[in-house]
Amino acid sequence: MTARAVIFDLDGTLVDTAPDLMAATNHVLSLLKRRPITMPEVRTFVGRGARVLIERGVAATGDAIDEASLTYYHAEFLRHYEGHTADRSEIFPGAVTLLRRLADSGIKAGVCTNKPEGLSRQLLDALDLSRFIGAVIGPDTIGIAKPDAAPYLEAVRRLDVEPQHSLMVGDSEVDILTARAAGVPVIAVTFGYTAKPVAEYGPDYLVSHFDEIWDILNLKRKPLSPVPA
């Protein structure tokens, strides 16, 4: 087995957070007297952080707002979400089994996400996942967000693993771009949040359940053929 660390995205990969993200976004939209966004909408808006989520929600429901207003409503979103990070969020099937298997095999696990580090840790604690996670990197941890490689590289550094002995598991174009920037393989899950089928972004592997990842780590599955441009 060549992987010594697996770095996971959080929203849409380890945890189905869309219901609570939708609730926080709709809280903000209610203050703006806008219609609520729907679950299909929020699943395509997530991936580049809360500020972009709000921006996309605002654009979908009416006129744009200025930067000062966006900053205000971003803070309001975070205030509301902090009290409701795990009201309806659920761990995706098979994630705990995989994390436990990694730990039992001496393979380290980390999280690299565009959710702020504090909120990420709060969510992981609430769902009893922190015991498996050796590093949590958000966009505020080192002041850089995905798809830059820096957050990923910081995650493996904190796990004391060389990048070439790691791989990423994510659900979106952002995760695939991050892995490409870091020069590591990427496994994409098909059940996450993305505007297009994640296969179109050219991951190395595609899985529909966490159970499939163990065979990839044991080199029992070949990478996908390159996706045509």
Helices and strands as residue ranges (DSSP letters): E 5-8, E 15-16, H 18-31, H 39-45, H 50-61, H 67-82, E 90-91, H 95-104, E 108-112, H 117-126, G 130-132, E 135-137, H 150-158, G 163-165, E 166-170, H 173-182, E 186-189, G 198-201, E 205-207, G 210-212, H 213-217
